[in-house]
């Protein structure tokens, strides 16, 4: 009996999840936190409504005590590469692609 391997997308990761990645011989740890709105001294009411409804501007990932909106932003910080995909870098979608190929 095969045990199904959990397949996560970045948006599926639960609060408190820890993502580990070894890059250039150094282990990097990213923590998934609840989404919080970045500090803004006096955001307009319209900006607040837009951020709440569209979730734009919300920071969810913590890496080296700094907050990032996306895993791609974290991967860019680690690698310095401007064209990297965060899901690919952390291996979050690779399993889904492999499962699709084996089913076909």
N, C-alpha and C positions, 0 to 999 in steps of 0.2 A: 504494500500500500504506500503510495507516494504522499508525502506531506506537502501541501501547497506552500510555496514560498511567498511570503507577503510582498506585495508589489506596491510601492508608494510613489506618489507624485509629490512634489514639494507642497502643494496645497493640502494633501492628505495627512501630512505629518502632524501628530498630536502635540499639544503643548507639553514641554518637558523632554521631548525627544532630543537625543544627542547624536550628531552626525560626526563621524571621525573620518579623516582622510590623511594619508601619509603623502606628502609632496616634498620632493627634494630632501628626503631623509628626515624630515621633521613632521611630527604628528600635529595636525590642526584639528581643533574641536569647535564645532558650531552648535549652539543650543537654540532650540525652537522655543520661543516665548509667546505669550499672548500678544496680539497685535496692539500696538500703542501708537497714538498720533504723535508726531514729532513736536517738540516745543516750538511754539510761535507766540510772541508776546501778546498780540491782539489780532487773532485771525477774524476775518469778517464772518458774519453769520452765514453768508452764502458759501464761503470756503469751508466752513464747518459742515454744512449740510452735504456739500459735494463729497467731502472726505468720508463722511459717515455712510452715505448711500453707495458710493463707488469704491470705498476702501482704498482710495488713492492716497498716497502719502503715509501709509501705515508701516511701521517698522516691526518686523517679526523675528529676525534672526540676530543672535548675539555672537560675535566673534571678537576675541581679545578685548572684551569689555566695551565694544562699540556696537551699535545697532545698525542693521541693514534691512532694506526693504525686500530684497530678493536674494536667492542663492547665487544668482549670476553676479551680483555685486560683491558677494563674499569671495567667489572664485576669482574675480578680477583683482581683488585686493591681495589674494594669496599668490597668484601667478604673474600679475602685471600684464596679462593678455587682455586686450580690449574686445576680442571677438569670441570669448569662451561662453559655453552654455552651462549654467549652474547645475541643472538636472543631470546633464551628461557627466560633468566633472565629478559629482558626488555619486554617480552610478544609480540614480533613482529610477530611470526609465529603461535601463538596459534589460532588465528581466522581462518587462512587458513585451519588448520587441522579440526577445528570444522565444517567449511563449507563443506569440502569434506565428512565428515561422514554423514551430514544431506542430502546431495544430493544422496548418494548411496542407 
